[in-house]
Structure formats: structure tokens, C-alpha cells
């Protein structure tokens, strides 16, 4: 389970980094009032937006990972219940077969007595 979590976190980190690069490539450069590319004021606001977007993506990914982990747990529990029900059904069948065999044995003994 720890190995799965490590792989999952690594994959999430790679996805976030890729999304950040793609988003940064799409984002226009900040411009000042004259329409020229600005080198100062807008970069801080842009970075804040990027950080907020990154945080939201990380939260979504974490929630998704938690849901998937819960789904896997539920699947394992369901499978365990199914195996238990199968074992119980097999046991009931075996007991019924034993009772049937015992009745047959007793019937054959009665026939011999007659």
C-alpha cells in the first residue's frame, strides 16, 4: 500500500508540474497601460494566480486519490465478503452431502437387516 501511495504521489507531482508548464506557456505576459510588456507589477499577481491554481489542482488530485483509495478498499471488502459467502456455501453443501451420505448408509443398513 505504501508503494502504491508513493507512486501515486509521484504521478500527481508530475501531472501538476506538466500542467503548470502548459499553463505558464499559455499565459500572456503582463502589460502596462501602454500595452507594452511589463516586467514588474503583473508578475507577482500572475504568480499568485498560478499558486492558487496549483493549490486547487493539488487539492482536487488529493481528493481524487482518496476516492480511488476508498474505492479500492471497498472492492477488497466486497471481494472478501464474496469469498466468505462462497466458503460458507461450500461448507453448507459439504455438510448436506455428509448428511445425505449418512442417511444412505443408514438406509442400506436397514435393508440388510430385513
C-alpha positions as CSV (number, residue, x, y, z in Angstrom):
1,X,0.0,0.0,0.0
2,X,2.9,2.4,0.8
3,X,4.4,1.7,-2.5
4,X,1.2,2.5,-4.3
5,X,0.8,5.8,-2.4
6,X,4.4,6.7,-3.3
7,X,3.8,6.0,-7.0
8,X,0.5,7.9,-6.9
9,X,2.1,11.0,-5.2
10,X,4.9,10.9,-7.8
11,X,2.5,10.7,-10.7
12,X,0.4,13.6,-9.2
13,X,3.5,15.7,-8.8
14,X,4.5,15.1,-12.5
15,X,1.0,15.9,-13.6
16,X,1.0,19.2,-11.6
17,X,4.3,20.2,-13.0
18,X,3.2,19.5,-16.5
19,X,0.0,21.5,-16.0
20,X,2.0,24.4,-14.6
21,X,4.3,24.4,-17.6
22,X,1.4,24.3,-20.0
23,X,-0.5,27.0,-18.2
24,X,2.6,29.2,-18.0
25,X,3.2,28.8,-21.7
26,X,-0.4,29.8,-22.5
27,X,-0.5,32.8,-20.1
28,X,0.1,36.1,-21.8
29,X,2.8,38.4,-20.4
30,X,1.5,41.2,-18.2
31,X,1.2,44.5,-20.0
32,X,1.3,48.0,-18.7
33,X,-1.1,50.9,-19.6
34,X,0.6,51.5,-22.9
35,X,0.3,47.9,-24.0
36,X,4.0,47.2,-23.5
37,X,5.1,44.0,-21.8
38,X,5.5,44.9,-18.1
39,X,8.4,43.4,-16.2
40,X,7.3,44.1,-12.6
41,X,3.7,44.6,-11.3
42,X,1.8,41.9,-13.1
43,X,4.3,39.1,-12.5
44,X,3.5,38.9,-8.8
45,X,-0.2,38.8,-9.4
46,X,0.3,36.2,-12.1
47,X,2.4,34.1,-9.7
48,X,-0.3,34.3,-7.1
49,X,-2.9,33.1,-9.6
50,X,-0.5,30.3,-10.6
51,X,0.0,29.3,-6.9
52,X,-3.8,29.4,-6.3
53,X,-4.4,27.3,-9.4
54,X,-1.7,24.8,-8.3
55,X,-3.1,24.5,-4.8
56,X,-6.6,23.9,-6.2
57,X,-5.3,21.2,-8.6
58,X,-3.3,19.6,-5.8
59,X,-6.5,19.5,-3.6
60,X,-8.5,18.0,-6.5
61,X,-5.9,15.4,-7.1
62,X,-5.7,14.6,-3.4
63,X,-9.5,14.2,-3.2
64,X,-9.4,12.0,-6.3
65,X,-6.7,9.9,-4.9
66,X,-8.6,9.5,-1.6
67,X,-11.8,8.5,-3.5
68,X,-9.8,5.9,-5.5
69,X,-8.2,4.5,-2.4
70,X,-11.6,4.3,-0.8
71,X,-13.0,2.5,-3.9
72,X,-10.1,0.0,-3.8
73,X,-10.8,-0.6,0.0
74,X,-14.5,-1.1,-0.8
75,X,-13.6,-3.5,-3.6
76,X,-11.3,-5.5,-1.4
77,X,-14.0,-5.7,1.3
78,X,-16.6,-6.8,-1.2
79,X,-14.3,-9.4,-2.6
80,X,-13.6,-10.7,0.9
81,X,-17.3,-10.9,1.6
82,X,-17.9,-12.8,-1.6
83,X,-15.1,-15.3,-0.8
84,X,-16.5,-15.7,2.7
85,X,-20.0,-16.4,1.3
86,X,-18.5,-18.9,-1.1
87,X,-16.7,-20.7,1.7
88,X,-19.9,-20.8,3.8
89,X,-21.9,-22.1,0.8
90,X,-19.3,-24.8,0.2
91,X,-19.3,-25.7,3.8
92,X,-23.1,-26.0,3.8
93,X,-23.0,-28.2,0.7
94,X,-20.4,-30.4,2.2
95,X,-22.4,-30.8,5.4
96,X,-25.6,-31.6,3.4
97,X,-23.6,-34.2,1.3
98,X,-22.4,-35.8,4.6
99,X,-25.9,-35.9,6.0
100,X,-27.2,-37.4,2.7
101,X,-24.4,-40.0,2.7
102,X,-25.2,-40.9,6.4
103,X,-28.9,-41.3,5.6
104,X,-28.0,-43.5,2.6
105,X,-25.6,-45.6,4.8
106,X,-28.4,-46.0,7.5
107,X,-30.9,-46.9,4.8
108,X,-28.5,-49.6,3.4
109,X,-28.0,-51.0,6.9
110,X,-31.8,-51.2,7.4
111,X,-32.1,-53.0,4.1
112,X,-29.5,-55.6,5.2
113,X,-31.4,-56.2,8.4
114,X,-34.6,-57.1,6.6
